């Protein structure tokens, strides 16, 4: 028929030829020769539908039916995204989509997820050096043995991921790890050197089950970005003897190795006698080098959590009968599956929540004893029901003993909350010491006047131990609270007034004196005189009484924050940040 007649492709254009192999992947039809201009549109549409599409991309895309004078479109069969399939666009956009389609196959999705992580493996190029570095990092992070790299199953996984993966031995892994340690040590040394403020140290010494001594030293400092940092500087074997001289030599050698012996502010230790000897020797050595603030007055800090532990342990000795009965009751319930089942039935009978569970304490850790009392008091009625149903259960406390346990739990909650605050690792805790210790001391003094002889006997024992360390507490912990924007110097006066019954006590005057003395020493270390430094000198010459009468030490607080964090750069930086003025 006339209408089915095809236009021959070899027909010539006027003045140009058509290349038969030009763009077979093109979506739209070839341009019509001039002789075909009289043909109807229906013939063109017929030809377009019958044209073969040879590109491989069409196995992933589906064409949409179109009306006359509309550009043809197609849709991805995997993700459903639509594209224009007209001849002017070719198939390049479709090919590019196949490379990034999130649902092409599961391997592409995995690469997409890994590509978002810091340890991206989306690059097609295999880097042997990067592979060994990641392997050493995995060994360190997960505490794997060096022979991990020689496991047959691990090597099979590596070969599956990359055929020509280099297999390394345990000795090679050890050498790579030593190189990584040296590299990280140099980086850590540069971070400590560039820290604008001083460094605070914490240290502890303990003995393993095999009777081997170990010592750990940790540095706490604020970096140049005002971020609190905590880094373990040394974790090593500590051979005997563990006396003060040996500890001093070990710590001083460590400080010299890191080059921070002139940047130490304070060292926090527990209350062992050997630590007192070592800290005195270390203070003397650093004072001779003029490396300490205020002649080392704030150099030694005692571990607050350890002091609270000693105080509470002394008090628990006086009430051991009640605690011992509750401890034996929990041991009895957890002694066999049959007893657990009977106890759970008692819990159901008393309509209690069985998911809370009972906590067994460790006698050397008083906070575990507090948690044990808390859990036992919740199941008090269940224990009483079990005593009726199980005639073998002989350790259930009496009603009066349960009441005593309730008072003990309420009293120890103050110490438990303070210990949680002191044990924080994600935030500074120095400024939180004084408010928490004030609450503990105030509670002890209040309970010591209680009419309950049982509680008073426990509190008196704890108060003696607490006041022993309260007299020796470091004033710098009270100064740190003044720098907290939530408190000011008059708050310290108010606390001492609550404790001793009169304002402006000797303790308060001592804190105020040390505060101004520390500030003056930092200001005196500013080398370059300037207009702002002259203002600083004028500010420090004002009397303490003027500051106290104003009821605010905002300027002093801000100055101390910058001094203790920026060192010699304090006053140049302060000029553009704060405006010093006379009020």
BELWORA-V936327 format. One record per run of one state. SS is the DSSP state (H for helix, E for strand, - for the rest). FROM is the first residue (numbers start at 1). LEN is the number of residues. If there is no record, write none. Layout:
<<SS;FROM;LEN> <SS;FROM;LEN>>
//
This chain:
<<-;1;33> <H;34;5> <-;39;2> <H;41;10> <-;51;5> <H;56;4> <-;60;1> <E;61;3> <-;64;9> <E;73;4> <-;77;5> <E;82;3> <-;85;2> <H;87;3> <-;90;2> <H;92;9> <-;101;5> <H;106;10> <-;116;12> <H;128;14> <-;142;4> <H;146;5> <-;151;1> <H;152;10> <-;162;8> <H;170;25> <-;195;4> <E;199;9> <-;208;5> <E;213;10> <-;223;5> <E;228;10> <-;238;6> <H;244;15> <-;259;5> <E;264;6> <-;270;3> <H;273;16> <-;289;4> <H;293;4> <-;297;3> <E;300;3> <-;303;1> <H;304;30> <-;334;3> <H;337;13> <-;350;12> <E;362;1> <-;363;2> <E;365;1> <H;366;13> <-;379;1> <H;380;10> <-;390;9> <H;399;24> <-;423;7> <H;430;19> <-;449;4> <H;453;18> <-;471;5> <H;476;8> <-;484;5> <H;489;12> <-;501;5> <H;506;19> <-;525;6> <H;531;11> <-;542;2> <H;544;7> <-;551;3> <H;554;22> <-;576;8>>
//
